Amino acid sequence: MATPASPEPKRYRGAVIGAGGIARQSHLPALRGALGARVEVVAVVDSAANVPPVDGIPLLPHRDRLRDLAPVYHVVCEKPVALTRAEAGRIAAAARASGRVVMPCHQYRYNPVWVRVKEWLAAGAIGPWHLAEFSVYRVAADPGREAGGDGTPWRGTSAAGRGGVLLDHGTHLVYQLLDIAGLPSAVGAWTGRLRHTGYEVEDTASLRFEYSGGARLVTMFFTWAARTRENRIRFVGEGGSIEWAGGELRLERAGRVERHDFSAELEKTAYQRWFACLFEAFVAALDRADAIAATGPFVEDIRRVAGVVEDAYAAARTGRTVAIPGGV
């Protein structure tokens, strides 16, 4: 008896709103490459008003448009999707009411260095960890495709960016932290402009995350006022340490050091692979029969990250440590 042929996987029509540098260099190659058999990009437009009939928006660059699009399309929205818990709640309500999938563009989850770090931590490679440090150094805000009239990058303006380096870089590190440690119990923060006085937002931010019992501390530092570009992550545990600096990832335990060179995987030309993994997760969510169940983890991800960012800005504004609801 012949085995019935498997049904052909559904092919989706999508549009990309906003064709900035990252869209051209990474988003579109990811969609047209590994996902070409599942997603047909039928339009790349600058305005939501110009979107033709499609199933979803694989890339939405600005959260302000999300309120109008979420009831109509399935959407992947560039970070930060929401700045407050209230904003996140409205997005979740719109997605659930319309049965649409709304996914944040949290592609750093698929950074190969971070994937290896998570594997080591999950396997107990350094034992229980008690200290983590995340640092991002840049010489200025990424100018993107457009700058203000005075040459200020749009990320440096309050109207377009709605926040500075804490929002731009901190969002990525926050969801990475939540993935491996859960919500902190409290946050302390400082923000300011050290070098780019023409910016309307902070060019430097320092965060301190506390966990209940005082047995774990996480610090984050981001700046657009550095001399060179650099990323650093360090975890210290009872049995060793993990450190990522530049393109090298190191695992130290029992006096021995294991080194891995990720330089090639961290080149901008490799970013499309991270986005391919992200878009594959989006397509898998669209394939599910229950869209409300599919969007649930995504809108919860948006809410948790927005809440931490909101509390961090409150801590910086007041100079006080702020308790994070639901923290551990």
C-alpha positions in Angstrom: 0.0 0.0 0.0 1.4 3.3 -1.1 2.3 5.8 1.7 0.3 9.0 1.3 2.5 11.9 0.2 3.2 14.5 2.8 1.3 17.7 2.2 3.3 20.6 0.7 4.2 23.1 3.4 2.3 26.3 3.1 4.0 29.2 1.4 3.5 32.7 2.8 3.4 36.1 1.2 5.2 38.8 3.1 6.3 42.4 2.9 9.2 44.2 4.5 8.4 47.7 5.7 11.6 49.8 5.8 14.7 49.0 3.7 17.5 50.3 5.9 21.0 48.8 6.0 20.2 45.9 8.2 17.2 44.9 6.1 19.3 44.9 2.9 22.3 43.2 4.5 20.6 40.6 6.6 16.8 40.5 6.7 16.2 40.1 3.0 19.1 37.6 2.3 17.8 35.5 5.2 14.2 35.5 3.9 15.2 34.9 0.3 17.8 32.3 1.1 17.1 29.6 3.7 13.4 30.6 3.8 12.9 31.1 0.1 10.8 28.0 -0.2 8.4 29.1 2.6 8.3 32.9 2.3 7.8 35.0 -0.8 8.7 38.6 -0.2 6.4 40.4 -2.6 7.1 44.0 -1.5 9.8 46.1 0.2 8.1 49.4 1.1 8.7 52.4 3.3 5.1 52.9 4.3 2.5 50.5 5.7 0.0 52.2 3.4 1.8 50.7 0.4 1.7 47.0 1.6 -0.1 44.8 -1.0 -2.2 41.8 0.2 0.2 39.5 2.2 0.0 37.0 5.1 2.5 38.7 7.3 5.1 41.4 7.8 8.5 39.7 8.3 10.1 42.9 9.3 8.5 46.1 10.9 11.1 48.7 11.8 9.0 50.9 14.0 6.7 49.9 16.9 4.4 53.0 16.4 3.0 51.3 13.3 2.4 48.0 15.2 -0.9 49.1 16.7 -2.4 49.5 13.3 -0.8 46.4 11.7 -1.2 43.8 14.5 -5.0 43.4 14.0 -4.4 42.8 10.2 -1.1 41.0 9.7 1.2 38.6 11.4 4.3 40.7 12.3 7.9 40.5 13.2 8.8 43.9 14.8 12.3 45.3 15.2 13.2 45.9 18.9 12.3 47.6 21.1 8.7 46.6 20.4 7.4 48.3 23.6 9.0 50.6 26.1 6.5 50.0 29.0 4.4 47.2 30.4 1.3 49.2 29.3 2.5 49.4 25.7 3.2 45.7 25.7 -0.2 44.9 27.1 -1.9 46.8 24.4 0.1 45.0 21.7 -0.7 41.6 23.3 -4.4 42.5 23.5 -4.5 43.5 19.8 -2.7 40.3 18.8 -5.0 38.0 20.8 -8.2 39.7 19.7 -7.3 39.3 16.0 -5.6 35.9 16.2 -2.3 37.3 14.9 1.3 36.4 15.7 3.4 39.3 16.9 7.1 38.4 17.3 9.9 40.6 18.6 13.1 40.8 16.5 15.3 39.3 19.2 17.9 37.8 16.9 20.8 37.9 19.4 19.4 34.6 20.8 20.9 33.0 17.7 24.3 34.6 18.0 26.6 31.5 17.9 28.7 32.8 20.7 25.7 33.2 22.9 24.3 29.8 21.9 27.6 28.3 23.1 27.6 30.3 26.4 24.0 29.1 27.1 25.0 25.5 26.4 28.0 25.7 28.8 25.9 27.3 31.6 23.1 24.8 31.1 25.6 21.9 31.3 27.1 23.3 34.5 30.5 23.9 32.9 31.4 26.5 35.6 29.1 25.3 38.3 26.5 27.6 39.8 27.4 31.2 38.7 27.2 34.2 40.9 28.5 37.1 38.8 27.8 38.2 35.2 29.1 41.2 33.4 27.8 42.5 30.0 29.6 45.4 28.2 29.0 47.1 24.9 31.4 49.8 23.6 30.7 51.9 20.5 32.2 55.2 19.4 28.8 56.6 18.4 25.2 55.7 17.8 24.8 53.7 14.5 23.6 56.3 12.0 21.4 53.9 10.1 20.0 55.2 6.9 18.8 58.6 8.1 20.3 61.2 10.4 18.7 64.3 11.9 19.1 67.7 10.2 22.1 68.5 12.3 23.7 65.2 11.5 22.6 63.5 14.7 21.9 59.8 14.2 18.2 59.0 14.5 19.1 56.8 17.5 20.4 59.9 19.2 17.0 61.7 18.9 14.2 61.4 21.5 11.5 61.5 18.9 12.7 58.7 16.7 14.7 56.6 19.2 12.6 57.3 22.3 15.6 56.3 24.3 19.4 56.0 24.0 22.0 53.4 24.3 20.2 51.6 27.1 17.2 51.0 24.9 19.2 50.4 21.7 21.7 47.9 23.0 20.3 47.1 26.4 17.2 45.5 25.0 19.2 42.7 23.5 21.2 42.0 26.6 18.1 42.1 28.8 16.3 39.3 26.9 19.6 37.3 26.9 19.8 37.7 30.7 16.2 36.7 31.2 16.7 33.6 29.1 19.4 32.2 31.4 18.5 33.8 34.8 14.9 34.9 34.8 13.6 38.2 36.0 15.9 40.0 38.5 14.3 41.2 41.8 15.6 44.8 41.5 17.6 47.1 39.2 19.8 50.2 39.9 20.9 52.4 37.0 22.7 55.5 35.8 22.4 57.2 32.5 24.0 60.2 31.0 25.8 61.9 28.1 29.5 61.6 28.4 30.6 62.7 25.0 27.8 63.2 22.5 26.2 66.3 24.0 24.3 67.0 20.8 22.3 63.8 21.4 18.9 64.1 23.0 19.2 60.8 24.7 21.8 59.1 26.9 25.1 57.9 25.3 26.1 55.8 28.3 24.3 53.6 30.8 25.2 51.4 33.7 22.8 48.9 35.2 23.0 46.7 38.3 20.6 43.7 38.6 20.0 42.0 41.9 18.5 38.6 42.6 16.7 37.5 45.8 19.0 36.3 48.6 21.9 38.4 47.3 23.8 35.4 45.9 23.8 36.6 42.3 24.7 39.9 40.7 24.6 41.1 37.1 26.1 44.3 35.8 25.6 45.8 32.3 27.4 48.7 30.8 26.7 50.3 27.4 28.3 53.3 25.8 28.4 55.3 22.6 31.4 57.2 24.0 34.2 54.7 23.5 37.3 54.9 21.4 36.8 51.5 19.8 34.0 49.0 19.1 34.0 46.0 21.5 31.7 43.5 23.2 32.4 41.7 26.4 30.6 39.1 28.4 31.9 37.3 31.5 30.3 34.7 33.9 32.0 33.7 37.1 31.0 30.5 38.8 32.1 28.2 41.6 34.0 26.0 39.2 35.3 28.3 36.6 34.5 31.3 34.3 33.3 32.1 30.8 34.5 35.1 28.9 33.8 36.5 25.5 36.0 39.3 24.3 36.1 40.4 20.6 35.9 37.2 18.5 37.3 34.9 21.1 35.2 32.8 23.6 37.1 31.3 26.6 36.1 28.7 29.1 38.3 28.4 32.2 37.9 25.5 34.7 40.3 23.6 36.9 43.1 25.8 35.8 42.7 24.9 32.1 41.5 27.3 29.4 39.5 26.3 26.4 39.5 28.8 23.5 37.2 29.2 20.5 37.6 31.6 17.7 34.2 33.0 16.5 35.6 35.9 14.5 34.1 34.7 11.2 30.7 34.0 12.7 30.5 37.5 14.2 31.2 39.4 11.0 28.3 41.5 9.7 28.1 39.3 6.7 27.1 36.4 9.0 24.2 38.2 10.7 21.8 36.9 8.1 22.2 33.4 9.6 20.9 34.7 13.0 17.9 36.3 11.3 17.2 33.1 9.3 16.8 31.2 12.6 14.5 34.0 13.9 12.3 33.9 10.8 12.2 30.1 10.9 10.7 30.4 14.3 8.2 33.0 13.0 7.2 30.7 10.1 6.8 27.8 12.6 4.4 29.9 14.6 2.4 30.7 11.5 2.1 27.0 10.8 0.4 26.3 14.1 -3.4 26.0 14.0 -3.8 28.1 17.2 -2.4 31.5 16.5 -3.3 32.8 20.0 -1.3 30.0 21.6 1.6 30.6 19.1 1.8 34.3 19.9 1.6 33.8 23.7 5.4 33.3 24.3 6.3 36.2 22.0 4.0 38.8 23.6 5.2 37.6 27.1 8.8 38.1 25.9 7.9 41.6 24.8 6.2 42.3 28.2 9.1 41.1 30.3 11.8 43.0 28.4 9.7 46.2 28.3 9.1 45.9 32.0 12.8 45.6 32.8 13.7 48.5 30.5 10.9 50.6 32.0 12.2 49.9 35.6 15.8 50.6 34.6 14.9 54.1 33.2 12.9 54.7 36.4 15.9 53.8 38.5 18.2 56.1 36.5 15.7 58.9 36.8 15.2 58.6 40.5 18.6 57.5 41.6 17.0 54.7 43.5 17.0 50.9 43.2 13.7 49.8 41.7 11.9 46.5 42.5 11.0 44.5 39.5 7.5 42.9 39.8 7.7 39.1 39.5 11.5 39.0 40.0 13.3 36.1 41.5 
